[in-house]
Amino acid sequence: MTDKQFQQLFAAQLAQIALLQAIEVNVSFMAHKHVPTERIHPNWKKAHELLKLAMKELVPATD
């Protein structure tokens, strides 16, 4: 794995963590308050965009 591939993989993992945290906040908020499901935590969209970008830029590892 090249240094660039490692950096891209690491960025994808960080974006995935941010996405999971945003989902957790969303679910927790909706579980404790009765709000419409379309009300989304602001970090959700940013985390989702970061994950999509990181996955798009991630080069498949070659042996």
N, C-alpha and C positions, 0 to 999 in steps of 0.2 A: 504494500500500500504506500503510495507516495504521500509526501507531506500535504500536498493540496487535497488529496482524497481524504486524508485524516481530518483536515480542517473542515471540509465540507460535511463529513459524517458527524463531527462534533457539533457543528452548527445545526444540523438536522435534529440531533438529539436534544439540544437546548431548546429548539423551537417546539419539539414534541413535549418536553417537560412544561413549557409555558402553556401549551394548548391543554394539557391535562390539568394544570392548575386552574386555568380559566373554566374548564368544564366542572371541576370540583366546586369552585366558588359559585357557579351558576346553579348547580344541583342543590347545594347547601342553601342558597338564597331562596330558591323556589320551594324547597322542602319546609322551610320555616315561615315563609310568607306566601299567601295565596296571590300569585301574580301570573299574568298570562305567560305562556311558554315562549312567546316570541320576544319577550324582553330579555335581551342578551347582555351579559357582562361586557363592558367595553374592551377588555383584554382579549376576548374570544376572537374577534375578527382579526386583530393584529397577530395573534399567535397562529391563527389558521393561515394567514398570508405568509408568515415567516416559514411555516412548515412546508407549504406548497412551493415556495421559492427554493428552499433548501433541498427539497426532494427533486425538483426540476434540475438543479445544478449538480446534484450528486452524480458523479461519474461511476458507472459500474466498475467494480474492482476486477482487475485482470490478473491472472495467475502468472 
